[in-house]
């Protein structure tokens, strides 16, 4: 099987110039991405009686208005991407932040659990072969998203340079900036979702930060639309937050590695969880715990092997579209903040071609 290749693009200048170049370069793919995301989400929302995407886009439009006030630079870049691609800015924002926009509209309606979910780990220096902190994750969602995964190198005039593995037309997802700050996320669900900032907006602003403290404050104080976990890594610090629309609980990787999947670990959040922990999420968390201990000390190779693990079948860390679970591993990233390096692939760890990206 030929390994999947990761498209890499570089854009520079003002945030508007970066956005317009992004939109124009990937115009055809962005114009396909938006309806693809809507079609995938409507399968979930039809159980609520929604027959079209109108209510969903209305949520996205209101969230985009909040984003404009909270992060004008990010909003300007997003709108420039939409202009360059010739798509509606609210529709693109809705598609890019789909899980959050969907949760604002639908969470708590008694819908069955869907199968989305990522796996993330934070490795402190003492558990690393090189003595460098490591942060890594899979990004798992709709199998159709695989066709739209790209690496975007941003060289803005007045903010840190960044690499991000994301989707066409989207702002930052999993990435790193030239200050050695790396970010990522996994999805969780809790009641209480509201109009607010979508998760990509939170990550994009964190990645535009110049210090760990600044990025941490962004994560903790953002008027978030829905629940997510976020992680932040620097050469000296590794932290994750289990967040909802109303709270953020911090966990630091000091005494050992941290593993994370897609159910709440904080008691106050678990009590308001939107659905029970899935078999996949619990199995992946247990498997990560086993491998974090067994494979230590860790390096890029050990994490690549962890993310290729298929020991639990359809509930494995490494998720295949042919499992029939409605999700797949669409990218994997291993960050080494001290070296300003991302090792990443498009697709799963054993089906993608690994490349090194230097910020």
JOKA-V5136 format. One record per residue. RES is the residue in three letters. PHI is phi as a letter, one per 40 degrees, with the letter a starting at -180 (NA if undefined). Layout:
BEGIN
[[RES/PHI] [RES/PHI]]
END
This chain:
BEGIN
[[UNK/NA] [UNK/c] [UNK/c] [UNK/c] [UNK/c] [UNK/b] [UNK/c] [UNK/b] [UNK/b] [UNK/b] [UNK/b] [UNK/a] [UNK/h] [UNK/c] [UNK/c] [UNK/c] [UNK/c] [UNK/c] [UNK/c] [UNK/c] [UNK/c] [UNK/d] [UNK/c] [UNK/c] [UNK/c] [UNK/b] [UNK/d] [UNK/c] [UNK/c] [UNK/c] [UNK/c] [UNK/c] [UNK/c] [UNK/c] [UNK/c] [UNK/c] [UNK/c] [UNK/c] [UNK/c] [UNK/c] [UNK/c] [UNK/c] [UNK/d] [UNK/c] [UNK/c] [UNK/c] [UNK/c] [UNK/c] [UNK/g] [UNK/c] [UNK/b] [UNK/a] [UNK/c] [UNK/d] [UNK/c] [UNK/c] [UNK/c] [UNK/c] [UNK/c] [UNK/c] [UNK/c] [UNK/c] [UNK/c] [UNK/c] [UNK/c] [UNK/c] [UNK/c] [UNK/d] [UNK/c] [UNK/c] [UNK/a] [UNK/d] [UNK/c] [UNK/c] [UNK/c] [UNK/c] [UNK/c] [UNK/d] [UNK/c] [UNK/c] [UNK/d] [UNK/c] [UNK/c] [UNK/c] [UNK/c] [UNK/g] [UNK/b] [UNK/c] [UNK/c] [UNK/c] [UNK/c] [UNK/c] [UNK/c] [UNK/c] [UNK/c] [UNK/c] [UNK/b] [UNK/d] [UNK/c] [UNK/c] [UNK/c] [UNK/c] [UNK/c] [UNK/c] [UNK/c] [UNK/b] [UNK/c] [UNK/g] [UNK/c] [UNK/g] [UNK/c] [UNK/c] [UNK/c] [UNK/c] [UNK/b] [UNK/c] [UNK/i] [UNK/b] [UNK/b] [UNK/b] [UNK/a] [UNK/b] [UNK/b] [UNK/c] [UNK/d] [UNK/c] [UNK/b] [UNK/b] [UNK/c] [UNK/c] [UNK/g] [UNK/c] [UNK/c] [UNK/b] [UNK/b] [UNK/a] [UNK/a] [UNK/c] [UNK/b] [UNK/b] [UNK/a] [UNK/d] [UNK/d] [UNK/c] [UNK/c] [UNK/d] [UNK/c] [UNK/b] [UNK/c] [UNK/a] [UNK/b] [UNK/b] [UNK/b] [UNK/b] [UNK/b] [UNK/c] [UNK/c] [UNK/b] [UNK/a] [UNK/d] [UNK/c] [UNK/a] [UNK/b] [UNK/a] [UNK/c] [UNK/a] [UNK/b] [UNK/d] [UNK/g] [UNK/b] [UNK/c] [UNK/c] [UNK/b] [UNK/c] [UNK/a] [UNK/a] [UNK/b] [UNK/c] [UNK/c] [UNK/g] [UNK/b] [UNK/b] [UNK/b] [UNK/a] [UNK/a] [UNK/b] [UNK/c] [UNK/b] [UNK/b] [UNK/b] [UNK/c] [UNK/h] [UNK/c] [UNK/a] [UNK/c] [UNK/a] [UNK/c] [UNK/c] [UNK/c] [UNK/c] [UNK/c] [UNK/c] [UNK/c] [UNK/c] [UNK/c] [UNK/d] [UNK/c] [UNK/c] [UNK/c] [UNK/b] [UNK/b] [UNK/c] [UNK/c] [UNK/c] [UNK/c] [UNK/c] [UNK/c] [UNK/d] [UNK/c] [UNK/c] [UNK/b] [UNK/d] [UNK/c] [UNK/c] [UNK/c] [UNK/a] [UNK/c] [UNK/a] [UNK/b] [UNK/b] [UNK/b] [UNK/b] [UNK/b] [UNK/b] [UNK/d] [UNK/b] [UNK/b] [UNK/b] [UNK/a] [UNK/b] [UNK/b] [UNK/c] [UNK/b] [UNK/b] [UNK/c] [UNK/b] [UNK/a] [UNK/a] [UNK/b] [UNK/c] [UNK/b] [UNK/b] [UNK/c] [UNK/b] [UNK/c] [UNK/i] [UNK/c] [UNK/b] [UNK/b] [UNK/a] [UNK/b] [UNK/b] [UNK/b] [UNK/c] [UNK/b] [UNK/c] [UNK/d] [UNK/c] [UNK/c] [UNK/d] [UNK/c] [UNK/b] [UNK/c] [UNK/c] [UNK/a] [UNK/c] [UNK/d] [UNK/c] [UNK/c] [UNK/c] [UNK/c] [UNK/c] [UNK/c] [UNK/c] [UNK/c] [UNK/c] [UNK/c] [UNK/d] [UNK/d] [UNK/c] [UNK/c] [UNK/c] [UNK/c] [UNK/c] [UNK/c] [UNK/c] [UNK/c] [UNK/b] [UNK/a] [UNK/d] [UNK/c] [UNK/c] [UNK/c] [UNK/d] [UNK/c] [UNK/d] [UNK/c] [UNK/c] [UNK/c] [UNK/b] [UNK/c] [UNK/b] [UNK/g] [UNK/c] [UNK/c] [UNK/c] [UNK/d] [UNK/c] [UNK/b] [UNK/b] [UNK/d] [UNK/c] [UNK/c] [UNK/g] [UNK/c] [UNK/g] [UNK/a] [UNK/a] [UNK/c] [UNK/b] [UNK/a] [UNK/b] [UNK/b] [UNK/b] [UNK/b] [UNK/b] [UNK/d] [UNK/c] [UNK/b] [UNK/f] [UNK/b] [UNK/b] [UNK/b] [UNK/a] [UNK/a] [UNK/c] [UNK/g] [UNK/c] [UNK/c] [UNK/b] [UNK/b] [UNK/b] [UNK/c] [UNK/c] [UNK/b] [UNK/b] [UNK/b] [UNK/b] [UNK/c]]
END
